[in-house]
Structure formats: C-alpha cells, structure tokens
C-alpha cells in the first residue's frame, strides 16, 4: 500500500440501477479503466534522457508482469509502422507512445483485454478493456495488475496530492473510467450538446471513440471522468456509472419515440444504409461509419436480425492497418476503399440481416 488513496479506491460505487437494465447491451459497447503511474526513483519520461534507464523501466515492468500473465512485449523502436498502426487502431496504444519510440514499449495481454504502455507520457499507463458495461469488474481486474507492479517498483506518491503524474489533469488517483456508448437516437434528436454540457457540470466529459480530439464517428461516444484529484476512486466510478445509466435510459426513450412517431422513416434510413453497404464498390471509412450506425440502429430496434457484437467487430476490422492484417499486406488494386466495400458486403450478406419475419416487422409493429 502506498497511501490513503489506495485504501479509498476499494470503496464500491453505488449501484443506481440493476445490472439487468433493459437495453444495456444495445447501448453500452465497452468499458475501459486506465491508470497513470510513475516510479519513485526514476525521472519522468519527458526528462528521461538516459536510454539505459528507460530500458531498465521496460525490463522491470515486463519481467514483473510476464511471470504471471500471457503478455506480449512490443518495443516500439523495433516495431514497424504497419504493426504500430494496427495496435493503435485496436486502442492498445496511444499516439503519444509512438512519439517516444526510442524509449517506449507496450505489454499486451493475449486476449487484448489489458495493455500496459511504458514510457509514454508517464512511466506506465495501464488499461483494462471489456465489452459491455461493468466498471467495477474492470476496475478490480486492473487494480490487481496495479498492485502487482507497485509491490515490485514503488510508485511516485504524495500524501496530499496522491499519485504524481506528468500532466496535472491526471494527478491524484490517476484514474480514467470510461464507457463507450452507442447513441444514434439521442444524436438524431439533437441531444448530445446538452448532454455534454450537463456532464461537464458533473465533472465528466464526452469524447469520440478514439478519445480526446476525436469525433463521434458512428454515433459512438466515450463518457469518462474529467477530474482525477479530489474524489476517491469509488466516487469517480460511481459518478461515471450514474451518468451512463441516465444516458442508457435517454437513448432507449428516444429509440422508442423513433419507432412510435416515424417507423417508416427510420426503416427507410436503415434499409437504404444496408443497401449501400452491401452493394457499393468503393467505401471510405467515414461512409462506412455513417451507414453502419444506421444498420446497428436497425438491429437494436428489432427491424433487422443479426448481432451487434459482430457488427462492432466489423468496425474494427475495416480500418487500414487491420485490413493489412486481413489481406496479408496493403491492398494493391483499388486500395482500401475497394477492399473495404467488398469485405463489408460479403460479411453483411452472410449475416442475413433481413429475414421473412423481419420484413413483416419493418413497417408493422408487433401485435399484442
């Protein structure tokens, strides 16, 4: 244990709503917990001028973790551009880690649920990722890894300020708790600006799928805490959880309103989007995200069959570096847009999103 904050973080967030909240699976895409830490006896990365010290940090962290988990170590100085972008697209590393290639590394768990960036902005940025909405489980899982590292290498910690970080916005708990939400109906209703302003007053923020500076592609929004200094870890988790539960309710209400007030209109949008995705010859990433959001909404509303999880996996697979992995290298003839169009069309046709029973539901609400 390194101080009072570590004890406080064991406080469990209050459960405002039962885990079986209807609509959670079609709104909450994923949960992520991130911890920023630095080591007591080493200069912070922005002052780490001795390459030997930088490599010592990489060695200490990797040896501590690889003894207990199936982590793979990527030293960024040895990683090619294609692999680096693949890791970035899968949210396993940040752009800032790539700026520190000479001294940085990342440990990635075999199932990609955990990544530990080394010598990014801080000595370590630990991340746990899971599908769905479960902040408590994600936090407890990452806390175990955090404790393991701390038992071997003391963290830079101040009794008044908490964990010391390179950027003041991470000072204190060093905790970022975020949930990715799919909010097409709320966005279509023009509610997102008001939601962002309301969350900001509560010390929370709304970002796009790729974090700070990214747009909300495909109606995907990250809800996370803004403050790390002051509230305890339990209070942070509770605040994010409460906000996410409210947003899930809002999205469900807006989806119901769409079906009630303009079932034919939303069915038309969904089917037009599906038609484009299954028949186009070229498909940019921006176009794909726009039309896929409509198709996912159709599945969530019961207008189409299919799995939202499978569609979310498709979103990951059609980014450039992931296409390189699927194709065994960059596409030659026609480039990424032609490959993406063909790949997406094949996958969606195999999924059989429109069934005979589904056709009946497109315009006529279920009876009874």
Secondary structure, 3 states (H helix, E strand, C coil): CCCHHHHHCCCCCCCCCCCCCCCHHHHEEEEEEEEEECECCCCCHHHCCCHHHHHHHHHHHHHHHHCCCCEEEEEHHHCCHHHHHHHHHCCCCCHHHHHCCCCCEEEEECCCCEEEEECCCCCEEEEEEEECCCHHHHHHHHHHHHHHHHHHCCECEECCCEECCCCHHHCECCEEEEEEEECHHHHHCCCHHHHHHHHHHCCEEEEECCECCCCCHHHEEEEEECCCCCCCHHHHHHHHHHHHHHHHHHHHHHHHHHHHHHHHHHHHHHHHHHHHHHHCCCCCHHHHHHHHHHHHHHHHCCCCCCCHHHHHHHHHHCCHHHHHHHHCCCCCCCHHHHHHHHHHHHHHHHHCCCCHHHHHHHHCCCCC
